[in-house]
């Protein structure tokens, strides 16, 4: 690491000290060129502008990297598997059957629950309609008297 002298490398310009005031003998002048954020490779957070186009080359590079990573991960998993291929296939098939059975049970439970809720809702709506009709008939008979 080299020592650059008394000049500060802080966020203050060379004409100001740490206090932000002008140093003696220094003149106030604007920076010669200030770059916008986009030209420095930085983007502002938030949604992209409406006229922004998707860079499909970047998308393709990302997708290729993801596929390559998945392939390498699968290869490493096969190389470092603690059991033989036949045993692994058997275990995977067993897990698949269990998952299918649990999923079917969950769908059946959901179907039963939805049927129960629909039946209960129909009953509530029917009761409310009967009360409303009864109230309307009662109001009409009161007006007739």
Backbone as CSV, one residue per row, in Angstrom:
resi,resn,N_x,N_y,N_z,CA_x,CA_y,CA_z,C_x,C_y,C_z
1,UNK,0.849,-1.169,0.000,0.000,0.000,0.000,0.888,1.223,0.000
2,UNK,0.556,2.139,-0.888,1.389,3.345,-0.972,0.686,4.502,-0.288
3,UNK,1.486,5.462,0.113,0.952,6.637,0.760,0.845,7.729,-0.283
4,UNK,-0.357,8.231,-0.502,-0.589,9.195,-1.577,-0.432,10.629,-1.106
5,UNK,0.017,10.830,0.071,0.224,12.193,0.544,-0.953,12.668,1.366
6,UNK,-1.055,13.992,1.523,-2.077,14.563,2.379,-3.428,14.676,1.691
7,UNK,-3.470,14.435,0.403,-4.741,14.521,-0.303,-5.648,13.386,0.151
8,UNK,-6.867,13.731,0.433,-7.835,12.747,0.903,-8.432,11.996,-0.279
9,UNK,-8.703,10.723,-0.088,-9.357,9.929,-1.123,-10.815,9.681,-0.726
10,UNK,-11.364,10.582,0.039,-12.726,10.404,0.520,-13.717,10.869,-0.537
11,UNK,-14.961,10.960,-0.142,-16.003,11.354,-1.073,-15.987,12.851,-1.363
12,UNK,-15.180,13.608,-0.635,-15.087,15.036,-0.865,-14.081,15.309,-1.962
13,UNK,-14.312,16.357,-2.714,-13.387,16.675,-3.800,-12.068,17.185,-3.232
14,UNK,-11.101,17.367,-4.109,-9.780,17.806,-3.657,-9.788,19.260,-3.214
15,UNK,-10.842,19.992,-3.543,-10.881,21.402,-3.141,-11.534,21.589,-1.785
16,UNK,-12.133,20.545,-1.235,-12.783,20.673,0.070,-12.098,19.763,1.056
17,UNK,-12.167,20.118,2.282,-11.622,19.279,3.340,-12.687,18.338,3.860
18,UNK,-12.407,17.721,4.983,-13.347,16.779,5.575,-14.615,17.475,6.037
19,UNK,-14.519,18.780,6.275,-15.696,19.521,6.734,-16.598,19.911,5.580
20,UNK,-16.129,19.783,4.351,-16.926,20.170,3.205,-16.742,21.621,2.818
21,UNK,-15.908,22.356,3.566,-15.645,23.760,3.250,-14.462,23.853,2.308
22,UNK,-14.414,24.938,1.583,-13.294,25.141,0.668,-12.009,25.298,1.452
23,UNK,-10.953,24.688,0.955,-9.638,24.886,1.563,-9.130,26.261,1.175
24,UNK,-8.206,26.752,1.935,-7.679,28.078,1.632,-6.965,28.043,0.292
25,UNK,-7.280,29.003,-0.553,-6.632,29.108,-1.849,-7.299,28.270,-2.922
26,UNK,-8.240,27.467,-2.597,-8.900,26.638,-3.600,-10.104,27.372,-4.158
27,UNK,-10.366,27.159,-5.418,-11.526,27.784,-6.049,-12.615,26.745,-6.227
28,UNK,-13.810,27.224,-6.167,-14.933,26.312,-6.355,-15.202,26.175,-7.842
29,UNK,-15.106,24.960,-8.355,-15.422,24.725,-9.758,-16.148,23.388,-9.864
30,UNK,-17.068,23.302,-10.776,-17.801,22.034,-10.913,-16.890,20.953,-11.464
31,UNK,-17.282,19.734,-11.239,-16.534,18.627,-11.802,-16.580,18.728,-13.310
32,UNK,-15.486,18.331,-13.951,-15.419,18.478,-15.398,-16.447,17.603,-16.097
33,UNK,-16.630,16.372,-15.629,-17.565,15.476,-16.286,-18.150,14.533,-15.239
34,UNK,-19.430,14.530,-15.139,-20.082,13.609,-14.214,-20.849,12.585,-15.033
35,UNK,-20.584,11.306,-14.785,-21.207,10.243,-15.552,-22.526,9.836,-14.917
36,UNK,-23.553,9.598,-15.730,-24.795,9.077,-15.157,-24.607,7.638,-14.691
37,UNK,-25.511,7.172,-13.818,-25.379,5.831,-13.253,-25.313,4.750,-14.316
38,UNK,-26.124,4.835,-15.348,-26.170,3.797,-16.369,-24.858,3.637,-17.114
39,UNK,-24.121,4.724,-17.312,-22.868,4.626,-18.053,-21.754,4.017,-17.219
40,UNK,-21.940,3.935,-15.898,-20.941,3.320,-15.036,-21.254,1.852,-14.778
41,UNK,-22.242,1.307,-15.464,-22.589,-0.089,-15.279,-23.514,-0.329,-14.104
42,UNK,-24.025,0.750,-13.514,-24.931,0.629,-12.373,-26.334,0.960,-12.834
43,UNK,-27.296,0.263,-12.284,-28.688,0.536,-12.635,-29.431,0.977,-11.386
44,UNK,-30.370,1.833,-11.588,-31.219,2.267,-10.481,-32.180,1.139,-10.139
45,UNK,-32.477,0.927,-8.847,-33.436,-0.106,-8.487,-34.837,0.280,-8.942
46,UNK,-35.662,-0.722,-9.150,-37.036,-0.473,-9.545,-37.344,-1.155,-10.854
47,UNK,-38.570,-0.978,-11.338,-38.956,-1.646,-12.575,-38.208,-1.059,-13.764
48,UNK,-37.996,-1.864,-14.795,-37.305,-1.343,-15.968,-38.191,-0.342,-16.692
49,UNK,-37.602,0.558,-17.444,-38.417,1.513,-18.197,-39.295,0.775,-19.202
50,UNK,-40.386,1.413,-19.605,-41.343,0.739,-20.479,-40.775,0.446,-21.851
51,UNK,-39.817,1.219,-22.310,-39.264,0.991,-23.636,-38.035,0.075,-23.600
52,UNK,-37.752,-0.538,-22.445,-36.595,-1.426,-22.330,-36.888,-2.744,-23.044
53,UNK,-35.905,-3.228,-23.768,-36.044,-4.495,-24.480,-35.286,-5.572,-23.734
54,UNK,-35.766,-6.798,-23.852,-35.104,-7.931,-23.216,-33.884,-8.306,-24.044
55,UNK,-32.767,-8.473,-23.373,-31.555,-8.899,-24.056,-31.555,-10.422,-24.076
56,UNK,-31.988,-11.003,-25.193,-32.155,-12.446,-25.298,-30.834,-13.180,-25.238
57,UNK,-29.749,-12.518,-25.605,-28.440,-13.165,-25.511,-28.084,-13.419,-24.048
58,UNK,-28.379,-12.456,-23.171,-28.125,-12.655,-21.745,-29.011,-13.755,-21.177
59,UNK,-30.257,-13.814,-21.634,-31.177,-14.855,-21.181,-30.657,-16.226,-21.616
60,UNK,-30.189,-16.323,-22.851,-29.675,-17.592,-23.369,-28.428,-18.034,-22.602
61,UNK,-27.563,-17.090,-22.272,-26.354,-17.422,-21.513,-26.737,-17.920,-20.122
62,UNK,-27.696,-17.252,-19.495,-28.146,-17.697,-18.177,-28.748,-19.095,-18.246
63,UNK,-29.604,-19.346,-19.243,-30.247,-20.664,-19.379,-29.200,-21.746,-19.635
64,UNK,-28.218,-21.447,-20.468,-27.161,-22.420,-20.740,-26.373,-22.725,-19.460
65,UNK,-26.099,-21.700,-18.688,-25.391,-21.914,-17.420,-26.203,-22.738,-16.452
66,UNK,-27.516,-22.480,-16.391,-28.381,-23.252,-15.494,-28.424,-24.713,-15.914
67,UNK,-28.540,-24.968,-17.222,-28.560,-26.350,-17.713,-27.225,-27.050,-17.453
68,UNK,-26.136,-26.347,-17.684,-24.821,-26.929,-17.428,-24.655,-27.243,-15.941
69,UNK,-25.110,-26.353,-15.081,-25.031,-26.593,-13.646,-25.877,-27.781,-13.223
70,UNK,-27.065,-27.906,-13.815,-27.929,-29.049,-13.490,-27.284,-30.353,-13.943
71,UNK,-26.689,-30.341,-15.128,-26.039,-31.556,-15.635,-24.842,-31.936,-14.764
72,UNK,-24.048,-30.958,-14.385,-22.901,-31.241,-13.521,-23.355,-31.737,-12.149
73,UNK,-24.418,-31.154,-11.622,-24.944,-31.604,-10.339,-25.458,-33.029,-10.404
74,UNK,-26.153,-33.366,-11.477,-26.658,-34.735,-11.634,-25.498,-35.715,-11.759
75,UNK,-24.470,-35.335,-12.511,-23.300,-36.207,-12.648,-22.591,-36.424,-11.325
76,UNK,-22.436,-35.355,-10.569,-21.786,-35.475,-9.259,-22.618,-36.341,-8.323
77,UNK,-23.929,-36.214,-8.394,-24.801,-37.026,-7.543,-24.654,-38.507,-7.880
78,UNK,-24.550,-38.819,-9.161,-24.377,-40.217,-9.559,-23.006,-40.756,-9.142
79,UNK,-21.990,-39.916,-9.266,-20.636,-40.363,-8.915,-20.475,-40.602,-7.416
80,UNK,-21.101,-39.750,-6.621,-20.905,-39.834,-5.175,-22.066,-40.506,-4.447
81,UNK,-22.927,-41.208,-5.174,-24.067,-41.881,-4.552,-23.562,-43.000,-3.641
82,UNK,-24.150,-43.135,-2.440,-23.669,-44.146,-1.495,-24.208,-45.551,-1.771
83,UNK,-25.008,-45.728,-2.831,-25.574,-47.046,-3.096,-25.517,-47.343,-4.595
84,UNK,-25.789,-48.552,-4.954,-25.722,-48.956,-6.362,-26.887,-48.343,-7.133
85,UNK,-26.790,-48.383,-8.441,-27.840,-47.834,-9.294,-29.153,-48.564,-9.123
86,UNK,-29.086,-49.893,-9.014,-30.312,-50.674,-8.858,-31.020,-50.314,-7.553
87,UNK,-30.257,-50.202,-6.485,-30.831,-49.836,-5.180,-31.404,-48.421,-5.224
88,UNK,-30.695,-47.500,-5.890,-31.174,-46.124,-5.994,-32.489,-46.081,-6.771
89,UNK,-32.578,-46.820,-7.875,-33.825,-46.854,-8.648,-34.971,-47.413,-7.815
90,UNK,-34.686,-48.476,-7.051,-35.712,-49.075,-6.187,-36.207,-48.065,-5.150
91,UNK,-35.273,-47.351,-4.521,-35.647,-46.354,-3.520,-36.450,-45.209,-4.140
92,UNK,-36.021,-44.764,-5.328,-36.748,-43.695,-5.999,-38.165,-44.133,-6.357
93,UNK,-38.312,-45.355,-6.836,-39.646,-45.866,-7.177,-40.526,-45.939,-5.935
94,UNK,-39.956,-46.400,-4.818,-40.716,-46.493,-3.579,-41.153,-45.103,-3.101
95,UNK,-40.234,-44.151,-3.167,-40.575,-42.784,-2.765,-41.647,-42.201,-3.689
96,UNK,-41.544,-42.509,-4.977,-42.547,-42.029,-5.931,-43.930,-42.586,-5.623
97,UNK,-44.000,-43.894,-5.297,-45.288,-44.494,-4.948,-45.866,-43.860,-3.685
98,UNK,-45.005,-43.614,-2.684,-45.474,-42.970,-1.449,-45.991,-41.563,-1.718
99,UNK,-45.231,-40.831,-2.524,-45.630,-39.464,-2.841,-46.956,-39.458,-3.597
100,UNK,-47.114,-40.372,-4.550,-48.362,-40.450,-5.304,-49.537,-40.763,-4.369
101,UNK,-49.352,-41.703,-3.443,-50.419,-42.066,-2.508,-50.767,-40.888,-1.593
102,UNK,-49.732,-40.200,-1.073,-49.991,-39.053,-0.199,-50.675,-37.927,-0.960
103,UNK,-50.271,-37.740,-2.221,-50.888,-36.692,-3.039,-52.347,-37.027,-3.314
104,UNK,-52.619,-38.292,-3.638,-54.002,-38.699,-3.886,-54.841,-38.501,-2.627
105,UNK,-54.305,-38.855,-1.478,-55.022,-38.645,-0.217,-55.301,-37.161,0.020
106,UNK,-54.325,-36.329,-0.269,-54.498,-34.888,-0.056,-55.579,-34.347,-0.986
107,UNK,-55.593,-34.789,-2.253,-56.619,-34.336,-3.196,-57.997,-34.823,-2.760
108,UNK,-58.065,-36.054,-2.274,-59.350,-36.572,-1.775,-59.835,-35.763,-0.578
109,UNK,-58.929,-35.449,0.336,-59.305,-34.637,1.496,-59.787,-33.255,1.068
110,UNK,-59.080,-32.672,0.091,-59.474,-31.347,-0.396,-60.848,-31.412,-1.053
111,UNK,-61.081,-32.441,-1.876,-62.381,-32.595,-2.518,-63.492,-32.719,-1.476
112,UNK,-63.275,-33.550,-0.457,-64.272,-33.725,0.594,-64.542,-32.417,1.337
113,UNK,-63.475,-31.679,1.629,-63.625,-30.407,2.337,-64.401,-29.403,1.494
114,UNK,-64.101,-29.333,0.203,-64.812,-28.403,-0.676,-66.280,-28.790,-0.816
115,UNK,-66.563,-30.082,-0.902,-67.957,-30.521,-0.967,-68.696,-30.140,0.312
116,UNK,-68.056,-30.318,1.457,-68.664,-29.956,2.739,-68.966,-28.463,2.782
117,UNK,-67.993,-27.644,2.367,-68.173,-26.195,2.397,-69.283,-25.790,1.430
118,UNK,-69.325,-26.396,0.249,-70.363,-26.060,-0.722,-71.748,-26.441,-0.179
119,UNK,-71.856,-27.621,0.432,-73.131,-28.061,1.003,-73.582,-27.105,2.112
120,UNK,-72.662,-26.744,2.991,-72.981,-25.835,4.086,-73.384,-24.459,3.556
121,UNK,-72.688,-23.986,2.516,-73.010,-22.679,1.931,-74.391,-22.698,1.293
122,UNK,-74.716,-23.788,0.575,-76.050,-23.889,-0.028,-77.129,-23.851,1.052
123,UNK,-76.897,-24.535,2.156,-77.873,-24.523,3.255,-78.044,-23.120,3.821
124,UNK,-76.923,-22.420,4.041,-77.005,-21.061,4.589,-77.751,-20.135,3.646
125,UNK,-77.454,-20.241,2.351,-78.113,-19.384,1.366,-79.605,-19.706,1.324
126,UNK,-79.949,-21.007,1.365,-81.358,-21.403,1.367,-82.095,-20.861,2.575
127,UNK,-81.471,-20.961,3.750,-82.092,-20.427,4.964,-82.296,-18.923,4.858
128,UNK,-81.273,-18.232,4.352,-81.372,-16.776,4.232,-82.480,-16.392,3.252
129,UNK,-82.623,-17.140,2.162,-83.671,-16.833,1.189,-85.060,-17.102,1.779
130,UNK,-85.175,-18.202,2.523,-86.461,-18.505,3.143,-86.839,-17.427,4.164
131,UNK,-85.849,-16.958,4.955,-86.120,-15.885,5.921,-86.556,-14.617,5.207
132,UNK,-85.887,-14.305,4.109,-86.211,-13.092,3.360,-87.631,-13.182,2.791
133,UNK,-87.961,-14.344,2.214,-89.314,-14.522,1.684,-90.345,-14.419,2.797
134,UNK,-90.052,-15.046,3.934,-90.965,-14.991,5.074,-91.162,-13.550,5.547
135,UNK,-90.042,-12.803,5.615,-90.095,-11.410,6.048,-90.915,-10.574,5.067
136,UNK,-90.700,-10.811,3.747,-91.443,-10.054,2.740,-92.937,-10.368,2.831
137,UNK,-93.267,-11.659,3.024,-94.683,-12.026,3.159,-95.283,-11.411,4.418
138,UNK,-94.520,-11.407,5.488,-94.980,-10.816,6.741,-95.192,-9.315,6.571
139,UNK,-94.244,-8.639,5.870,-94.375,-7.203,5.646,-95.585,-6.883,4.765
140,UNK,-95.827,-7.733,3.747,-96.979,-7.505,2.881,-98.289,-7.691,3.636
141,UNK,-98.348,-8.721,4.477,-99.581,-8.958,5.245,-99.808,-7.842,6.263
142,UNK,-98.736,-7.260,6.780,-98.886,-6.147,7.730,-99.391,-4.912,7.017
143,UNK,-98.978,-4.715,5.763,-99.436,-3.571,5.007,-100.903,-3.720,4.612
144,UNK,-101.336,-4.979,4.392,-102.726,-5.218,3.980,-103.694,-4.951,5.128
145,UNK,-103.254,-5.098,6.334,-104.150,-4.929,7.487,-104.495,-3.528,7.744
